[in-house]
Each structure stands twice: as structure tokens, then as C-alpha cells.
Amino acid sequence: MLRPGSRGEAVRDLQVRLGALGHEIPPVEAGGYGPATEATVRAFQAARGLRVDGLCGPQTWSAVVESGYRLGDRLLYRRRPMLRGDDVAELQRRLNGLGFDAGREDGILGDDTTRALIEFQRNMSLPTDGMCGAATLAVLERVGGLADGSVAAVREREALRRGPHRLEGRRVFVAAAPGFETLANLVVRGLVELGAGAALDATGADDPVLAAEANRYAADLFLAFRAGDAPGCRCSYYESGRFRSEAGLAVADSVSRELAPILGGDSCVAGRTYAVLRETRMAAVICEPVAADDVASMRTLVLRGADVAQAVVRGVRRGVEQPPTEVST
């Protein structure tokens, strides 16, 4: 974890990488994590849809590294661990735009992207090796002007339209950061009473661990509770580039609308690229009802915990069961 006051080669490496991305840091701070570096990190986090705290932890560092890749910089293919980066996201965007369903544009080269790449190669009479090298990239560049929209986004909207539009029988994975265990437990009880299957993880594990657990649980919805990085209540779903999770947006929007009258303020919904939103294979929502340092709002949350939990359950139910035309944009 790099933070204000940190010094050394790791800080210098961060500054060089941020500089290569167009974020200039004064030479006087070279090797030292000063105010300009913190401000630059905050700006980078905001632009990438990350938690804005001015600290360079694992997720921010990964995003900085991934931002440095451009399509054509390296050979892209399915491997373990899976390749990640902006070059992968650009490949996914181009394939989706051409009608080859590469799945969500998350910058992670998995099975969906590989299948779409092979199908593209087959249609273009290229060797179907699932590798995006010079030959495949040249054809992508040549036909790139035909790309329009995203077939993955269309598929998401169609899946939301088809349903099923019921909460009963759906599996929900609920995660609670420290301090939110009671609220999450009340939400789980409410979901179970409505006929949903629900699992609670209150370990406070990192996002990638929670995503892996939710994927193993084969959940239909991931719902997390944690403190936010800004005042007020915010519900976040996955959105990156031209792609957004329609099902995640529907639930985030409904939960936010239900919570606004209780916690005060307006309904606040945001597309983000948090690791847990990016790496889960189902619709995912992070509910941040209070800011990390807002003691008064946390007190209100504790005193009205039952009301808040009921509002969340109502929001989840409406987000799952409502017709897609009711989802706000």
C-alpha cells in the first residue's frame, strides 16, 4: 500500500507509469508520495471508476499497470492467470462492435473472448488459433470501421427483458464489510422470507476473493455492503466503456430509490469498475449507505437498521421483478 508519506522506488515506478498515461507529477516529488501524487492518484481513480481514496493499493496498482497496455503491444491469448489490460478491453469492444459476442468488456481475456476471437478468425479466413497477433490485428484494423454498438450489451438487455422476473428461487450472495454484518444479516433473512436462496459472507475478504466465492456459489445476484468514499448513499453496478450490466443497474437503481427516503438525500447510482463488480459472473451491486468517516450517518444506519434492511429487500425484489422499461438511465 502506497500512501502520502511513502518514499522509494515503488513510488517512483508509480509516478513514471502515471506520467506515461498523461498524468504529470512535478519532479520535486520524484520518489516521494506528496500532495501532487495523491491528487493524481485520486484523479486516476475517479476516471477509472475505482474507489477514490488517494491510496495506491492492489486494485489501483493493477489498474495503473493495465492502463499501460495498448492493443498490439503483446500477443493476446487464453492463459492462466488470465491476461488483463486495456488492450484486452479494446479487443472485446471491437469484437462486440462487429457482432462477435466477447461478453462483458471487462479487460479480462477469458473463454467468452476466446470464443468470439476464434469465430472472428473463422469468418475472416484466418488461422483459428484464438490468438490475437499481428495478422488478426491487421484484419481487425481493416474492418474496424464497421463496428457499431456492442452485441454483449444487446445480449444483456435481451436477457433482462426475457427474465425470469421473479425473486423466488434466485440465489443471492451477500457480502458485508466490518461494521455492516447486522444489516447484511437482516437483508439475508428478508430475502429468504421471500423465497430466495441467500448466502452471507461477513469475513471482510478482498474483492477478488469475494468474487470467486460468489462465482462458486453460482449466484444470480451479488450484493455487498460497505462504507463509501463520498458523503451520502450510493449503489454501484459494473460499467466500463460502452458496456454496462443492465441487471446490475436495475437492482442498484431500485435499491437506491428505496433507501433515499430513509437515509436522506437523492437516489445515487453509479457505474464502477471495482474488482468485485468486474470479476463476478452475475449481476452485482455494491451498496455504500454511508461514508467511511460519517459518524452521524452511521449512527442513523444502526438505529434504523431494520428499516434500511427492509428497503434493500424491497429494492432487490423490484429490481429483479420489474419490467426492463422501468430501469432508469
C-alpha positions as CSV (number, residue, x, y, z in Angstrom):
1,M,0.0,0.0,0.0
2,L,1.5,3.3,-1.1
3,R,0.1,6.4,0.6
4,P,1.0,10.0,1.4
5,G,4.4,10.0,3.1
6,S,5.6,6.8,1.3
7,R,9.0,7.0,-0.4
8,G,11.2,4.8,-2.6
9,E,11.4,3.1,-5.9
10,A,7.9,1.8,-5.8
11,V,6.6,5.4,-5.6
12,R,8.9,6.4,-8.4
13,D,7.6,3.5,-10.5
14,L,4.0,4.6,-9.9
15,Q,4.8,8.2,-10.8
16,V,6.6,7.1,-14.1
17,R,3.6,4.9,-15.0
18,L,1.1,7.7,-14.3
19,G,3.3,10.1,-16.3
20,A,3.2,7.7,-19.3
21,L,-0.6,7.9,-19.0
22,G,-0.6,11.7,-19.3
23,H,-0.7,12.5,-15.6
24,E,2.2,14.7,-14.9
25,I,3.7,14.9,-11.4
26,P,6.2,17.7,-10.5
27,P,9.9,16.4,-10.5
28,V,10.2,17.8,-6.9
29,E,8.1,14.8,-5.7
30,A,10.1,12.2,-7.6
31,G,10.2,9.1,-5.3
32,G,8.0,10.7,-2.7
33,Y,4.3,10.4,-2.3
34,G,3.4,14.0,-1.8
35,P,0.2,16.1,-2.4
36,A,0.6,16.2,-6.2
37,T,1.0,12.4,-6.4
38,E,-2.1,11.9,-4.1
39,A,-4.1,14.3,-6.3
40,T,-3.0,12.5,-9.4
41,V,-3.9,9.1,-7.9
42,R,-7.4,10.5,-6.9
43,A,-7.9,11.8,-10.5
44,F,-6.9,8.4,-11.9
45,Q,-9.2,6.5,-9.6
46,A,-12.1,8.7,-10.5
47,A,-11.5,8.3,-14.2
48,R,-11.3,4.5,-13.9
49,G,-14.3,4.1,-11.7
50,L,-12.3,3.0,-8.7
51,R,-12.7,3.8,-5.1
52,V,-11.4,7.4,-4.7
53,D,-9.2,7.4,-1.6
54,G,-5.8,8.7,-2.9
55,L,-4.1,5.5,-1.8
56,C,-2.4,3.1,-4.2
57,G,-3.4,-0.4,-3.0
58,P,-3.7,-3.6,-5.1
59,Q,-6.7,-2.6,-7.1
60,T,-5.4,0.9,-8.1
61,W,-1.9,-0.5,-8.8
62,S,-3.4,-3.2,-11.1
63,A,-5.5,-0.6,-12.9
64,V,-2.4,1.6,-13.4
65,V,-0.5,-1.4,-14.9
66,E,-3.4,-2.5,-17.1
67,S,-3.9,1.1,-18.4
68,G,-0.4,0.9,-19.9
69,Y,-1.3,-1.8,-22.4
70,R,-2.4,-0.8,-25.9
71,L,-3.9,-3.3,-28.4
72,G,-0.9,-4.7,-30.4
73,D,1.6,-4.3,-27.6
74,R,1.6,-8.0,-26.8
75,L,0.2,-11.3,-28.1
76,L,-3.3,-11.9,-26.6
77,Y,-4.5,-15.4,-25.9
78,R,-6.2,-17.5,-23.3
79,R,-3.9,-18.5,-20.4
80,R,-3.7,-18.9,-16.7
81,P,-3.6,-16.5,-14.9
82,M,-5.8,-14.7,-17.5
83,L,-4.4,-11.7,-19.3
84,R,-5.8,-8.4,-18.1
85,G,-5.4,-4.9,-19.5
86,D,-6.8,-2.1,-21.6
87,D,-5.6,-3.9,-24.7
88,V,-7.9,-6.8,-23.8
89,A,-10.8,-4.4,-23.2
90,E,-10.2,-2.8,-26.6
91,L,-10.2,-6.3,-28.3
92,Q,-13.5,-7.1,-26.6
93,R,-15.0,-3.8,-27.7
94,R,-14.0,-4.3,-31.3
95,L,-15.3,-7.9,-31.4
96,N,-18.6,-6.9,-29.7
97,G,-19.0,-4.0,-32.1
98,L,-18.6,-6.3,-35.1
99,G,-21.2,-8.7,-33.8
100,F,-18.9,-11.4,-32.2
101,D,-20.0,-11.8,-28.6
102,A,-16.9,-11.4,-26.4
103,G,-19.0,-11.0,-23.3
104,R,-18.7,-8.1,-20.8
105,E,-16.0,-5.7,-21.7
106,D,-14.0,-6.2,-18.5
107,G,-10.5,-6.3,-19.8
108,I,-10.1,-10.0,-18.7
109,L,-9.3,-12.5,-21.5
110,G,-11.5,-15.5,-20.7
111,D,-13.5,-18.1,-22.5
112,D,-16.1,-15.7,-24.0
113,T,-13.4,-13.5,-25.5
114,T,-11.5,-16.5,-26.9
115,R,-14.7,-18.0,-28.5
116,A,-15.5,-14.6,-30.1
117,L,-11.9,-14.2,-31.3
118,I,-11.9,-17.7,-32.9
119,E,-15.3,-17.0,-34.6
120,F,-13.9,-13.8,-35.9
121,Q,-10.9,-15.6,-37.3
122,R,-13.1,-18.2,-38.9
123,N,-15.2,-15.6,-40.6
124,M,-12.1,-13.7,-41.8
125,S,-10.4,-16.9,-43.1
126,L,-7.6,-16.6,-40.6
127,P,-6.0,-19.4,-38.6
128,T,-8.4,-20.2,-35.8
129,D,-5.8,-20.3,-33.0
130,G,-7.6,-18.0,-30.6
131,M,-4.5,-15.7,-30.6
132,C,-4.6,-12.0,-31.4
133,G,-1.3,-11.4,-33.1
134,A,-0.2,-9.3,-36.0
135,A,-2.3,-11.0,-38.7
136,T,-5.5,-10.9,-36.7
137,L,-4.9,-7.4,-35.5
138,A,-4.4,-6.2,-39.1
139,V,-7.8,-7.6,-40.2
140,L,-9.4,-6.0,-37.1
141,E,-7.9,-2.7,-38.1
142,R,-9.2,-3.1,-41.6
143,V,-12.8,-3.9,-40.7
144,G,-12.9,-1.8,-37.5
145,G,-14.9,0.9,-39.2
146,L,-17.8,-1.5,-39.4
147,A,-18.0,-1.8,-35.6
148,D,-21.1,-0.1,-34.1
149,G,-22.5,-0.7,-30.6
150,S,-22.0,-3.8,-28.6
151,V,-23.5,-7.2,-29.1
152,A,-22.7,-8.0,-25.5
153,A,-24.8,-5.0,-24.3
154,V,-27.6,-6.1,-26.6
155,R,-27.5,-9.6,-25.1
156,E,-27.6,-8.2,-21.6
157,R,-30.7,-6.1,-22.4
158,E,-32.4,-9.1,-24.0
159,A,-31.7,-11.4,-21.1
160,L,-33.1,-8.7,-18.7
161,R,-36.2,-8.5,-20.9
162,R,-36.8,-12.2,-21.0
163,G,-36.4,-12.7,-17.3
164,P,-37.4,-14.7,-15.3
165,H,-38.9,-11.7,-13.5
166,R,-39.2,-13.2,-10.0
167,L,-37.0,-13.2,-6.9
168,E,-38.3,-16.6,-5.6
169,G,-35.8,-19.3,-6.3
170,R,-33.0,-17.0,-7.2
171,R,-29.6,-17.2,-5.4
172,V,-28.2,-14.1,-3.8
173,F,-24.6,-13.9,-2.4
174,V,-24.4,-11.1,0.3
175,A,-21.1,-9.8,1.5
176,A,-20.6,-7.5,4.5
177,A,-17.6,-5.4,5.3
178,P,-16.8,-5.0,9.1
179,G,-19.5,-2.9,10.7
180,F,-22.2,-4.0,8.3
181,E,-22.7,-7.6,9.4
182,T,-26.0,-6.9,11.3
183,L,-27.5,-5.1,8.3
184,A,-26.4,-7.8,5.9
185,N,-27.9,-10.5,8.1
186,L,-31.2,-8.7,8.2
187,V,-31.2,-8.5,4.4
188,V,-30.4,-12.2,4.1
189,R,-33.4,-13.0,6.4
190,G,-35.7,-10.8,4.3
191,L,-34.6,-12.4,1.1
192,V,-35.1,-15.9,2.4
193,E,-38.6,-15.0,3.6
194,L,-39.4,-14.0,0.0
195,G,-38.2,-17.5,-1.2
196,A,-34.8,-16.6,-2.4
197,G,-31.7,-18.6,-1.6
198,A,-29.1,-16.4,0.2
199,A,-25.6,-16.9,1.5
200,L,-23.8,-14.4,3.8
201,D,-20.0,-13.7,3.8
202,A,-19.0,-11.5,6.7
203,T,-15.3,-12.2,6.5
204,G,-14.4,-8.8,5.1
205,A,-12.3,-10.5,2.4
206,D,-10.8,-8.6,-0.5
207,D,-12.9,-8.1,-3.6
208,P,-11.2,-10.9,-5.8
209,V,-11.8,-13.4,-3.0
210,L,-15.5,-12.4,-2.7
211,A,-16.0,-12.6,-6.4
212,A,-14.5,-16.1,-6.5
213,E,-16.8,-17.2,-3.7
214,A,-19.9,-15.7,-5.4
215,N,-18.9,-17.4,-8.7
216,R,-18.5,-20.8,-6.9
217,Y,-21.9,-20.3,-5.2
218,A,-23.4,-19.8,-8.7
219,A,-25.3,-16.8,-7.5
220,D,-27.8,-14.9,-9.7
221,L,-27.0,-11.7,-7.8
222,F,-24.1,-10.4,-5.7
223,L,-24.9,-7.8,-3.1
224,A,-22.3,-6.1,-0.9
225,F,-22.4,-3.6,1.9
226,R,-19.5,-1.4,2.8
227,A,-18.6,2.2,3.6
228,G,-18.3,4.7,0.8
229,D,-15.6,7.2,-0.2
230,A,-18.0,10.1,-0.5
231,P,-20.9,11.5,1.6
232,G,-24.4,10.1,1.1
233,C,-25.7,6.7,0.0
234,R,-24.5,5.2,-3.3
235,C,-25.3,2.0,-5.1
236,S,-22.8,0.9,-7.8
237,Y,-23.0,-1.6,-10.7
238,Y,-20.5,-2.6,-13.3
239,E,-19.9,-0.3,-16.2
240,S,-16.9,0.1,-18.5
241,G,-16.7,1.9,-21.9
242,R,-19.8,1.0,-24.0
243,F,-20.8,-1.9,-21.7
244,R,-22.8,-1.9,-18.6
245,S,-24.6,-4.6,-16.6
246,E,-28.3,-4.0,-17.3
247,A,-29.4,-6.4,-14.5
248,G,-26.9,-4.8,-12.1
249,L,-28.2,-1.3,-13.0
250,A,-31.8,-2.4,-12.5
251,V,-31.1,-3.6,-8.9
252,A,-28.8,-0.7,-8.0
253,D,-31.4,1.8,-9.2
254,S,-34.2,0.2,-7.3
255,V,-32.3,-0.2,-4.0
256,S,-31.1,3.4,-4.2
257,R,-34.6,4.7,-4.7
258,E,-35.9,2.7,-1.7
259,L,-33.0,3.9,0.6
260,A,-33.2,7.6,-0.3
261,P,-36.2,8.4,1.9
262,I,-34.7,6.6,4.9
263,L,-31.1,7.8,4.7
264,G,-31.8,11.2,3.2
265,G,-30.5,12.7,0.0
266,D,-31.3,11.9,-3.6
267,S,-31.1,8.5,-5.2
268,C,-27.5,8.0,-6.3
269,V,-26.5,5.2,-8.7
270,A,-23.1,4.9,-10.4
271,G,-21.3,2.6,-12.8
272,R,-18.0,1.5,-11.4
273,T,-15.1,-1.0,-12.2
274,Y,-14.5,-2.3,-8.7
275,A,-12.8,-5.7,-8.8
276,V,-15.8,-7.5,-7.3
277,L,-18.2,-5.9,-9.9
278,R,-15.8,-6.7,-12.7
279,E,-14.9,-10.3,-11.7
280,T,-18.3,-11.7,-10.7
281,R,-20.1,-13.6,-13.4
282,M,-23.6,-12.4,-12.3
283,A,-25.3,-9.1,-11.8
284,A,-23.5,-7.4,-8.9
285,V,-24.3,-4.3,-6.8
286,I,-22.3,-2.6,-4.1
287,C,-24.4,-0.6,-1.6
288,E,-22.4,2.1,0.3
289,P,-25.1,3.6,2.6
290,V,-22.7,5.9,4.5
291,A,-19.2,7.4,4.0
292,A,-16.4,5.8,5.9
293,D,-15.9,8.8,8.2
294,D,-19.5,9.9,8.6
295,V,-20.2,9.0,12.2
296,A,-23.7,10.7,12.3
297,S,-24.9,8.8,9.3
298,M,-23.5,5.5,10.7
299,R,-25.5,6.1,13.9
300,T,-28.6,6.6,11.8
301,L,-27.9,3.5,9.9
302,V,-27.6,1.5,13.1
303,L,-30.7,3.0,14.7
304,R,-32.8,2.4,11.6
305,G,-31.1,-0.9,10.6
306,A,-34.4,-2.8,10.3
307,D,-36.0,-0.2,8.1
308,V,-32.8,0.0,5.9
309,A,-32.7,-3.8,5.5
310,Q,-36.4,-3.9,4.5
311,A,-35.8,-1.1,2.0
312,V,-32.9,-3.0,0.5
313,V,-35.0,-6.2,0.2
314,R,-37.8,-4.3,-1.4
315,G,-35.3,-2.7,-3.8
316,V,-33.8,-6.1,-4.7
317,R,-37.2,-7.5,-5.3
318,R,-38.4,-4.7,-7.5
319,G,-35.1,-4.6,-9.4
320,V,-35.4,-8.3,-10.2
321,E,-39.1,-8.3,-10.9
322,Q,-39.8,-5.0,-12.6
323,P,-40.2,-4.8,-16.4
324,P,-36.9,-3.5,-18.1
325,T,-38.7,-0.4,-19.3
326,E,-38.7,0.9,-15.7
327,V,-35.0,0.9,-15.4
328,S,-33.6,4.4,-15.3
329,T,-30.6,5.5,-17.3
